[in-house]
């Protein structure tokens, strides 16, 4: 599945395809994550990084084009992560 190639939570390094657009997905493992990764790829995101919420500050420093939080996460609901994203200058809906 998609996250096997791009999952930083599983020790991966992320993957770069043909686009300069990047997406950072915070999500639990599973079928929904697979679908999110495939959709991001279809929409042209060249770099897809997946995390379970760990190391969020370091991942935000990479300045992805889009941050998606698929709440709830394994160890938190995701609200604190949304506040952290906002503190890094990302818009939150």
N, C-alpha and C positions, 0 to 999 in steps of 0.2 A: 504494500500500500504506500501511498504518498509519503506518510510520515517516516517510513523506514529510510528514506533518502535525505530528508531535510530536518529531522528531529534533533534539535540541540539538547533536549532533555534526555535523550537516549545516547548522548555522546557524539552525535553527528556534528558536522561543521556547517550545515546549510548547503544549499545547492544553487548554482548560478546557471540560468538558461540564457535565453537570447535578449531579455528585456532588462532595462535599468530600473524598472519599478520593483519595489520589494514590499512584502507583506510579513507582518509579525503576527502569528496566531497564538493566542493563549487558549488552551483547551485541554480537556481530559483526552486520553487515548480512546479510540473507538471508531465506530462507523461514521458518526457525525464529523469527526476530525478528518477522516479519509475524504468525505464529500467536500468539506471546506477546502482541503488542499487541491483536490481535482478542479474545483470551481475556480480557485485562485489561479491555477495554471491555465485554465481555459480563458480567463479574463486577461491573460498576458503578464501576470506577475512572474518575473524572471527569477527572483530569489524568494523562496518561501522558508521562513524560519518558524519553528514550532517550539513552544515551551509550555510547561505546566504551571508557570508563574514564577519559577525559580530564576534568579539572576535577572530580574526585570530591569533594574537600573542599567546594567551593562548592555542589555539588548536594546533598550531605548536609545542609548548613545549611538547606535549604528544608524539612527535616523531613518527608519523604514518609511515608505510612502503611505502605508496604512497599517493601523493596529486594530486587530479584531480580538475581542475578549468573548469567548464562548462560555458564559457563566452557567452554572457554578463550576468552579475548578475543583480539583481534587482536595486541596488543602485550605481553600478559602472560597468565598462566594464570588469575588471578583470586584467588589466595590472599592476596596483599598487599591487594587491594581488600576482601576479606572482613575482614581485620584492621583496616583503616581504618574499615569500617562498624561493627565492634565498638567501636572507640575513640570513635565518635560516638554510642554508646549503642544501636545496633541489635542485636537478637538475630541470631545466625548459626547456621544448621543445616547 
